[in-house]
Amino acid sequence: MRKACSYIINKSQRADLVITNYRPETLKKWKIDYSDLVKMKENLVMIHFSAFGTNGPYSEKTGFARVAESFSGLTYMTGYPDRKPIFSGYPIADALAGVYGAFSVILALYHFKQTGEGQLVDLSLYEPLIRIMENYIMSWKEKCLSERVLITPLLLHMIYMIQKIISGLSFLHLHKIFRKISDRYRTSRISERSKISYQSIKSKKSDELDEYFISFFSEHTLEHSREIMEKHGVAYSPVNSVADLFNDPHFKTERLLFPLLIMH
């Protein structure tokens, strides 16, 4: 790893642009984040993709498109009024972040060409989604668009995640989660079904996975479920409404939303 980091440092000194999508703490640990690289090249342009950006209390959380879509409120407003929110069939956050990232890099490089100054483009997966939801956010208070009631917002995302992103890496990760959850919160129901659920991942039997997670999370409050996910490093997000966004500490830190005093 030391050789790899040295290679990156050497290459960045001759590069016009550095692109990374590691979590902020990872780059800091390797001593190759923007504050480190800019010491070697003062006018470096760098774009840092991450799930929640480099600032705020959630900056070190893991995440991917579905997490960002849930966190931003996009999932909450997608679907039918009388049913639970649904995900789109395409990871919108990934594509939109790519477009915004490319646009931001072009502007940063143009600024570099004009002034000789470098800069860091700090782009999270959920930020571009906020931009495409501006009308929804602005009309939130007037039309009460956040009054939809969800019984199990965390569970909805967890079930979807298990069903839709099963892969070799996810399989190993989920196996670890099943094992730790079963050991730590051992009840007769969970213990009996742990082995079944483990086999369900391999065979991709979503009904059995649904049953397992419904059984488990129905026994815990939302906050307790959050603690479990945090402890085991599971990427998750509640399906936020706009009201949730205004009360969320990460949004407050990032200052993406703030009240405006409008004079009539």
N, C-alpha and C positions, 0 to 999 in steps of 0.2 A: 504494500500500500504506500509506503514511503516513496518508492521509486515512481509509482504512478502519480502521486501528488507532485513530485519534482518535475515530472514530464509535463503535467498540466501547467505548472507555474512557468516553465520555460516556453511552452507553446503560447501561453497567453501574452507574453511579452512581445510576441511578433504578430499577434492576432488583432484584427479590427473588431471582432465580436466574440464574446464567450456566451454560450447558451447552457443553462443547467436546469434540472428539475428535481434536484435533491432537496430534502428538508433543510431548513436553515441551520439547525443544530449539527447536522451531518457535515456541512461545509465548514462550519466553525471548528468542529472537532478535527477535521483534516487540514485546517488552516489554509483553505483555498476559497473562502467566501470573498465577496467583493472588497471588503475592507483590507483583506490580505493581498489580493491580486493588484489592487490599485496602488499599493506601495511600490510595486515593481514597474507598473506602467500607469502613470497618473491620468492619462486620457483614455483609459479602457472603457469600452461600451460593453455592458453585460446585461443579459435578461435572465431573471431568476423566476422560473415557474414553480409554484408550490400550491398545495391545496388551499391554504388559508393565508398566504402572504408571509412576510418576514417579521411583521409586528403583531401585537395583540396576544391575548391569552391562548388562542388556538393555533398559534403559528407553528407549533411543533407536532400538531396532530397529523396523522396520516389521512389520506383521502383520495378520491377519484371522482369521475364524472357524476355518478349517482349521489354521492355524498354532497357534492357541491350543489347539485340541483335541488336536493332536499333542504340544504342549509339556506340557500338563497330565497326560498319561498316559491320557486318555479313549480316544483312538484305539487305543492299545496293548491295552486290555482289551476292545475291540469286535471281534466276529467269531467265527470258529471256532478251537478249540484247535490244530488241525493245519494252519492256514493263516495267511497274513500278516494283520495287522490291516486292518480296513476302516473307511472313513468312513461315518457315517450319511448318509442322503439329505437331511438338513436341517442348516443351519448352527446347531447347538445353542448355540454360544458367543454368537452375536449375540443370540439371543432371551433367553437366560438373563441375560446382562449387562444387557439392557434392563430385565428384571424387577427384578434386584438394584439397578440404578441408580435406578429409580422408587421402590423401597422406601427406599433410602438418602436420596433427596431428601426424601421425606415426613418421615422422621425428622429430617433436618437443618432443615427448615422448621418442624417442630413445636418443636424445640429453640430455634430463633430466636424463635418466638412466645412461648415461655415465659421466655427469658432475654435476648433481644435480641442474642445472640451469633451470629456467622456462622461458617462452617467450610468446609473443602475436603473434598469426597468424592473420593478418589483410587481409581478402580476400573479394573482391568485386565480384559481379555477372559478370561484364563485363571483368575482367582481364583474366580468362581462355580462353575466346573467342579470345582475342588478340593473345594468344599463338598458337591457331590452325589456325590463319590467317597469319602466318609469311611469307609464300611465296607470298601471295597477297600483303602484305605491302612492302616487299623487291622489288617486281617487279613493284610497283606502278608508279614510275617516268619514268622508261624505256618504259613501255607499255601503259601508260596513262589510267590505268584502272578506273580512277575516272572521266572520261569525260561524263558519263551518266548524262543526265539532268532530274531532277525531278521537276515538276511544284509545287506540294503541298506535300512536305515530311512530314510535321507535320500532315496535314490532314489525310494522309494515315494511320499513326499510330493511330490517334484518332478514326477513323472509325473502324479499326480492334479491338481496345480495347473495344469499345462499343459492337461490334458484338459478340466477343468471350469470354468475361469474366463476362458476366452478372450473378450475384449471389445475394443472399440476401444482403450481405454487399455492393456489387457494386451498387445494385439497390438504396439503401439509399444514397450512395455517389453521384450517377448520378442525383438523384432527386434534391439534394442540388445544384449541379452544374447548372442544367437547371434553377432552380428558381433564383439563383444569377445572372446568365448570362442574363436571361430575364429581371430582375429588373434593372440591371446596364446598359445594352446596349439595351434599349427598342426601337425597331423599329416595324413597323406594321407587317413585315414578321415574325420576331422572336416571337413577342407576340402572333400572331395567331397560330403559330405552337408549341409553348411551351407545351400546354396541349396535343396536338397530340403526341409529342415526349415523354412526360411523360407516356402516355398510351402505346407507342411503346416499352418502356423498359419492362413493365409488360408483354406484349404479345410477346416480342422478335421479332418484325417486323423490320428486319434489313434494308429493303428498306426505310422505313420512317425515321429511324435513320440516314441513309446515307444522305437523302434529307435534314434533319435538319442541320446536321453538314456542309454539303457542302454549304448550304445557309448561315450559320453563318460565317464560316471561309473564304468564298469567299469575304466577306465584310471587312476583316481585313488583314493587312500585317502579315508576319511570325513573326516579332518581337512583334507586338501587340498581336498576338495569344499566344505567349510565356508568355507575361505579364498576360494575362487572366488565363492561366493554372497555373502559379505560384501563383497568388492571391488566387485561389480557391483550391490549394493543389492537383492538378491533376497530377498523374504520367504520364509522357510523355517523348518522346525524338524525335528529328529530325532523319531521316534516314541518318546517316552520311556517307560520303565517306572518303577515307583515307586522302584526302586533308583537309577535315573538322577536322579530328582527330589531325593533326599536328598544326592546328590553334586554337584548343579548349583550353581554359584556364585550365580546369580540367586535361586534358592529360598533359599539360605542368607542372602543379604542381606535378602530380604523377610521372612524368619522366618515363613513360612506353615506350615512343618513343623518340629517340634522334638521331641526325645525327652522322655518323661515317666518319672519315677521312681515306680513303683507299689509301694506297701508292701503286702505280703500278711500 
